[in-house]
Amino acid sequence: MLDNQWSTIIADLFINLAAGWFGAVVIAPMLADHTFFVDLTGFIANTLCGMMSLYTAYKFRTMHTYE
């Protein structure tokens, strides 16, 4: 099992990863010249990956609070 310091570090890394995914949601459509379907697919995929990263960060952050 991870100790509290390592779980906090990993949670912070996942928060930064989520910020990158949400940045890709904003930046990628401006840089690419694709159809609406491709832009929508990228939007959904990047948003889901960002949400999963935030959920993973939350789980790592709350790992030691219930012990």
A tleap script that builds the chain and sets N, CA, C and O, in Angstrom:
source leaprc.protein.ff14SB
mol = sequence {
  NMET LEU ASP ASN GLN TRP SER THR ILE ILE
  ALA ASP LEU PHE ILE ASN LEU ALA ALA GLY
  TRP PHE GLY ALA VAL VAL ILE ALA PRO MET
  LEU ALA ASP HIE THR PHE PHE VAL ASP LEU
  THR GLY PHE ILE ALA ASN THR LEU CYS GLY
  MET MET SER LEU TYR THR ALA TYR LYS PHE
  ARG THR MET HIE THR TYR CGLU
}
set mol.1.N position { 0.839 -1.181 0.000 }
set mol.1.CA position { 0.000 0.000 0.000 }
set mol.1.C position { 0.885 1.246 0.000 }
set mol.1.O position { 1.958 1.260 0.604 }
set mol.2.N position { 0.432 2.261 -0.666 }
set mol.2.CA position { 1.182 3.514 -0.733 }
set mol.2.C position { 1.031 4.291 0.566 }
set mol.2.O position { -0.013 4.235 1.216 }
set mol.3.N position { 2.080 5.016 0.939 }
set mol.3.CA position { 1.928 5.891 2.087 }
set mol.3.C position { 1.289 7.206 1.638 }
set mol.3.O position { 1.077 7.424 0.445 }
set mol.4.N position { 0.992 8.057 2.574 }
set mol.4.CA position { 0.226 9.270 2.304 }
set mol.4.C position { 0.965 10.223 1.368 }
set mol.4.O position { 0.340 10.856 0.517 }
set mol.5.N position { 2.273 10.334 1.512 }
set mol.5.CA position { 3.043 11.254 0.667 }
set mol.5.C position { 3.011 10.816 -0.801 }
set mol.5.O position { 2.816 11.644 -1.691 }
set mol.6.N position { 3.198 9.534 -1.051 }
set mol.6.CA position { 3.204 9.053 -2.437 }
set mol.6.C position { 1.830 9.138 -3.075 }
set mol.6.O position { 1.718 9.455 -4.259 }
set mol.7.N position { 0.794 8.863 -2.319 }
set mol.7.CA position { -0.548 8.971 -2.894 }
set mol.7.C position { -0.892 10.422 -3.214 }
set mol.7.O position { -1.603 10.684 -4.184 }
set mol.8.N position { -0.403 11.364 -2.421 }
set mol.8.CA position { -0.613 12.786 -2.718 }
set mol.8.C position { 0.153 13.201 -3.962 }
set mol.8.O position { -0.360 13.965 -4.779 }
set mol.9.N position { 1.369 12.711 -4.115 }
set mol.9.CA position { 2.169 13.030 -5.302 }
set mol.9.C position { 1.501 12.477 -6.559 }
set mol.9.O position { 1.405 13.174 -7.569 }
set mol.10.N position { 1.048 11.251 -6.501 }
set mol.10.CA position { 0.385 10.651 -7.669 }
set mol.10.C position { -0.925 11.372 -7.973 }
set mol.10.O position { -1.263 11.570 -9.140 }
set mol.11.N position { -1.661 11.764 -6.942 }
set mol.11.CA position { -2.903 12.514 -7.157 }
set mol.11.C position { -2.618 13.846 -7.844 }
set mol.11.O position { -3.358 14.249 -8.742 }
set mol.12.N position { -1.559 14.528 -7.433 }
set mol.12.CA position { -1.192 15.791 -8.076 }
set mol.12.C position { -0.797 15.587 -9.533 }
set mol.12.O position { -1.111 16.420 -10.383 }
set mol.13.N position { -0.119 14.497 -9.825 }
set mol.13.CA position { 0.229 14.203 -11.215 }
set mol.13.C position { -1.013 13.958 -12.064 }
set mol.13.O position { -1.075 14.393 -13.214 }
set mol.14.N position { -1.996 13.269 -11.509 }
set mol.14.CA position { -3.231 13.041 -12.252 }
set mol.14.C position { -4.040 14.331 -12.429 }
set mol.14.O position { -4.746 14.481 -13.426 }
set mol.15.N position { -3.945 15.255 -11.479 }
set mol.15.CA position { -4.611 16.551 -11.650 }
set mol.15.C position { -3.963 17.315 -12.801 }
set mol.15.O position { -4.663 17.929 -13.606 }
set mol.16.N position { -2.642 17.281 -12.884 }
set mol.16.CA position { -1.959 17.936 -13.998 }
set mol.16.C position { -2.292 17.260 -15.326 }
set mol.16.O position { -2.432 17.933 -16.347 }
set mol.17.N position { -2.419 15.947 -15.316 }
set mol.17.CA position { -2.802 15.224 -16.522 }
set mol.17.C position { -4.208 15.620 -16.967 }
set mol.17.O position { -4.459 15.783 -18.161 }
set mol.18.N position { -5.120 15.773 -16.014 }
set mol.18.CA position { -6.481 16.204 -16.342 }
set mol.18.C position { -6.479 17.608 -16.939 }
set mol.18.O position { -7.238 17.887 -17.867 }
set mol.19.N position { -5.641 18.484 -16.420 }
set mol.19.CA position { -5.548 19.832 -16.988 }
set mol.19.C position { -5.068 19.776 -18.437 }
set mol.19.O position { -5.519 20.560 -19.272 }
set mol.20.N position { -4.168 18.867 -18.730 }
set mol.20.CA position { -3.704 18.698 -20.104 }
set mol.20.C position { -4.810 18.192 -21.018 }
set mol.20.O position { -4.940 18.654 -22.152 }
set mol.21.N position { -5.610 17.241 -20.531 }
set mol.21.CA position { -6.722 16.729 -21.340 }
set mol.21.C position { -7.750 17.828 -21.601 }
set mol.21.O position { -8.239 17.966 -22.722 }
set mol.22.N position { -8.078 18.610 -20.569 }
set mol.22.CA position { -9.057 19.682 -20.765 }
set mol.22.C position { -8.487 20.798 -21.636 }
set mol.22.O position { -9.235 21.472 -22.344 }
set mol.23.N position { -7.178 21.000 -21.591 }
set mol.23.CA position { -6.545 21.939 -22.518 }
set mol.23.C position { -6.637 21.450 -23.948 }
set mol.23.O position { -6.812 22.242 -24.874 }
set mol.24.N position { -6.520 20.147 -24.127 }
set mol.24.CA position { -6.661 19.581 -25.476 }
set mol.24.C position { -8.079 19.753 -26.002 }
set mol.24.O position { -8.278 19.878 -27.210 }
set mol.25.N position { -9.064 19.762 -25.113 }
set mol.25.CA position { -10.446 19.997 -25.529 }
set mol.25.C position { -10.584 21.383 -26.144 }
set mol.25.O position { -11.314 21.564 -27.118 }
set mol.26.N position { -9.892 22.346 -25.583 }
set mol.26.CA position { -9.999 23.731 -26.052 }
set mol.26.C position { -9.103 23.988 -27.252 }
set mol.26.O position { -9.525 24.643 -28.205 }
set mol.27.N position { -7.871 23.485 -27.224 }
set mol.27.CA position { -6.871 23.845 -28.227 }
set mol.27.C position { -6.991 23.028 -29.506 }
set mol.27.O position { -6.842 23.580 -30.597 }
set mol.28.N position { -7.254 21.740 -29.404 }
set mol.28.CA position { -7.240 20.865 -30.580 }
set mol.28.C position { -8.221 21.288 -31.678 }
set mol.28.O position { -7.839 21.259 -32.848 }
set mol.29.N position { -9.448 21.675 -31.373 }
set mol.29.CA position { -10.340 22.094 -32.473 }
set mol.29.C position { -9.873 23.358 -33.193 }
set mol.29.O position { -10.185 23.548 -34.369 }
set mol.30.N position { -9.137 24.216 -32.506 }
set mol.30.CA position { -8.640 25.441 -33.146 }
set mol.30.C position { -7.491 25.167 -34.108 }
set mol.30.O position { -7.297 25.909 -35.071 }
set mol.31.N position { -6.741 24.123 -33.857 }
set mol.31.CA position { -5.569 23.833 -34.663 }
set mol.31.C position { -5.847 22.885 -35.820 }
set mol.31.O position { -5.102 22.866 -36.800 }
set mol.32.N position { -6.902 22.107 -35.717 }
set mol.32.CA position { -7.181 21.087 -36.726 }
set mol.32.C position { -8.290 21.555 -37.669 }
set mol.32.O position { -9.177 22.317 -37.284 }
set mol.33.N position { -8.218 21.087 -38.890 }
set mol.33.CA position { -9.242 21.383 -39.876 }
set mol.33.C position { -9.933 20.076 -40.244 }
set mol.33.O position { -9.623 19.452 -41.258 }
set mol.34.N position { -10.876 19.680 -39.396 }
set mol.34.CA position { -11.567 18.405 -39.571 }
set mol.34.C position { -13.062 18.641 -39.695 }
set mol.34.O position { -13.547 19.770 -39.616 }
set mol.35.N position { -13.765 17.560 -39.887 }
set mol.35.CA position { -15.223 17.631 -39.943 }
set mol.35.C position { -15.793 17.745 -38.529 }
set mol.35.O position { -15.082 17.590 -37.536 }
set mol.36.N position { -17.074 18.016 -38.472 }
set mol.36.CA position { -17.748 18.145 -37.174 }
set mol.36.C position { -17.691 16.842 -36.391 }
set mol.36.O position { -17.498 16.864 -35.176 }
set mol.37.N position { -17.855 15.712 -37.062 }
set mol.37.CA position { -17.843 14.414 -36.375 }
set mol.37.C position { -16.493 14.148 -35.730 }
set mol.37.O position { -16.439 13.665 -34.599 }
set mol.38.N position { -15.407 14.452 -36.418 }
set mol.38.CA position { -14.065 14.241 -35.857 }
set mol.38.C position { -13.840 15.167 -34.669 }
set mol.38.O position { -13.266 14.756 -33.660 }
set mol.39.N position { -14.289 16.417 -34.783 }
set mol.39.CA position { -14.142 17.346 -33.660 }
set mol.39.C position { -14.972 16.900 -32.459 }
set mol.39.O position { -14.517 16.992 -31.319 }
set mol.40.N position { -16.184 16.420 -32.712 }
set mol.40.CA position { -17.037 15.953 -31.619 }
set mol.40.C position { -16.457 14.717 -30.953 }
set mol.40.O position { -16.500 14.592 -29.729 }
set mol.41.N position { -15.915 13.804 -31.748 }
set mol.41.CA position { -15.294 12.601 -31.192 }
set mol.41.C position { -14.093 12.959 -30.328 }
set mol.41.O position { -13.921 12.408 -29.241 }
set mol.42.N position { -13.265 13.876 -30.804 }
set mol.42.CA position { -12.118 14.319 -30.016 }
set mol.42.C position { -12.540 15.032 -28.746 }
set mol.42.O position { -11.926 14.859 -27.693 }
set mol.43.N position { -13.589 15.833 -28.846 }
set mol.43.CA position { -14.106 16.532 -27.670 }
set mol.43.C position { -14.577 15.546 -26.605 }
set mol.43.O position { -14.257 15.690 -25.425 }
set mol.44.N position { -15.333 14.551 -27.033 }
set mol.44.CA position { -15.854 13.566 -26.085 }
set mol.44.C position { -14.725 12.735 -25.484 }
set mol.44.O position { -14.701 12.502 -24.275 }
set mol.45.N position { -13.795 12.291 -26.318 }
set mol.45.CA position { -12.691 11.458 -25.822 }
set mol.45.C position { -11.807 12.239 -24.846 }
set mol.45.O position { -11.452 11.721 -23.788 }
set mol.46.N position { -11.453 13.467 -25.188 }
set mol.46.CA position { -10.597 14.262 -24.301 }
set mol.46.C position { -11.319 14.616 -23.005 }
set mol.46.O position { -10.708 14.621 -21.936 }
set mol.47.N position { -12.606 14.910 -23.091 }
set mol.47.CA position { -13.361 15.222 -21.881 }
set mol.47.C position { -13.464 14.006 -20.972 }
set mol.47.O position { -13.301 14.132 -19.758 }
set mol.48.N position { -13.729 12.834 -21.532 }
set mol.48.CA position { -13.807 11.616 -20.714 }
set mol.48.C position { -12.459 11.282 -20.073 }
set mol.48.O position { -12.402 10.884 -18.910 }
set mol.49.N position { -11.387 11.442 -20.828 }
set mol.49.CA position { -10.056 11.176 -20.258 }
set mol.49.C position { -9.739 12.160 -19.134 }
set mol.49.O position { -9.151 11.774 -18.124 }
set mol.50.N position { -10.119 13.416 -19.301 }
set mol.50.CA position { -9.917 14.402 -18.242 }
set mol.50.C position { -10.724 14.077 -17.002 }
set mol.50.O position { -10.233 14.219 -15.882 }
set mol.51.N position { -11.961 13.640 -17.195 }
set mol.51.CA position { -12.800 13.277 -16.053 }
set mol.51.C position { -12.275 12.031 -15.348 }
set mol.51.O position { -12.321 11.946 -14.121 }
set mol.52.N position { -11.778 11.064 -16.119 }
set mol.52.CA position { -11.197 9.866 -15.502 }
set mol.52.C position { -9.928 10.220 -14.720 }
set mol.52.O position { -9.670 9.643 -13.663 }
set mol.53.N position { -9.145 11.155 -15.231 }
set mol.53.CA position { -7.943 11.568 -14.508 }
set mol.53.C position { -8.304 12.273 -13.203 }
set mol.53.O position { -7.650 12.065 -12.181 }
set mol.54.N position { -9.341 13.105 -13.236 }
set mol.54.CA position { -9.775 13.756 -11.998 }
set mol.54.C position { -10.322 12.748 -10.997 }
set mol.54.O position { -10.079 12.867 -9.796 }
set mol.55.N position { -11.061 11.757 -11.487 }
set mol.55.CA position { -11.581 10.725 -10.592 }
set mol.55.C position { -10.446 9.912 -9.971 }
set mol.55.O position { -10.481 9.592 -8.783 }
set mol.56.N position { -9.447 9.584 -10.777 }
set mol.56.CA position { -8.294 8.842 -10.258 }
set mol.56.C position { -7.545 9.674 -9.222 }
set mol.56.O position { -7.114 9.147 -8.197 }
set mol.57.N position { -7.390 10.965 -9.485 }
set mol.57.CA position { -6.735 11.847 -8.509 }
set mol.57.C position { -7.534 11.898 -7.212 }
set mol.57.O position { -6.957 11.876 -6.125 }
set mol.58.N position { -8.858 11.964 -7.324 }
set mol.58.CA position { -9.708 11.970 -6.134 }
set mol.58.C position { -9.532 10.680 -5.332 }
set mol.58.O position { -9.445 10.715 -4.104 }
set mol.59.N position { -9.480 9.545 -6.028 }
set mol.59.CA position { -9.320 8.267 -5.336 }
set mol.59.C position { -7.964 8.184 -4.625 }
set mol.59.O position { -7.885 7.694 -3.499 }
set mol.60.N position { -6.908 8.657 -5.272 }
set mol.60.CA position { -5.601 8.658 -4.620 }
set mol.60.C position { -5.572 9.631 -3.445 }
set mol.60.O position { -4.921 9.363 -2.436 }
set mol.61.N position { -6.273 10.758 -3.568 }
set mol.61.CA position { -6.281 11.753 -2.502 }
set mol.61.C position { -7.033 11.247 -1.278 }
set mol.61.O position { -6.647 11.544 -0.148 }
set mol.62.N position { -8.098 10.487 -1.492 }
set mol.62.CA position { -8.904 10.007 -0.362 }
set mol.62.C position { -8.528 8.595 0.073 }
set mol.62.O position { -9.250 7.976 0.855 }
set mol.63.N position { -7.429 8.091 -0.414 }
set mol.63.CA position { -7.034 6.713 -0.114 }
set mol.63.C position { -6.787 6.510 1.376 }
set mol.63.O position { -7.126 5.455 1.911 }
set mol.64.N position { -6.211 7.482 2.051 }
set mol.64.CA position { -5.810 7.303 3.457 }
set mol.64.C position { -6.736 8.008 4.437 }
set mol.64.O position { -6.449 8.028 5.634 }
set mol.65.N position { -7.820 8.579 3.976 }
set mol.65.CA position { -8.672 9.300 4.910 }
set mol.65.C position { -9.599 8.381 5.696 }
set mol.65.O position { -10.086 8.771 6.757 }
set mol.66.N position { -9.855 7.169 5.204 }
set mol.66.CA position { -10.778 6.271 5.885 }
set mol.66.C position { -10.077 5.176 6.681 }
set mol.66.O position { -10.722 4.234 7.143 }
set mol.67.N position { -8.789 5.291 6.840 }
set mol.67.CA position { -8.059 4.254 7.583 }
set mol.67.C position { -8.021 4.565 9.056 }
set mol.67.O position { -7.450 3.801 9.834 }
savepdb mol mol.pdb
quit
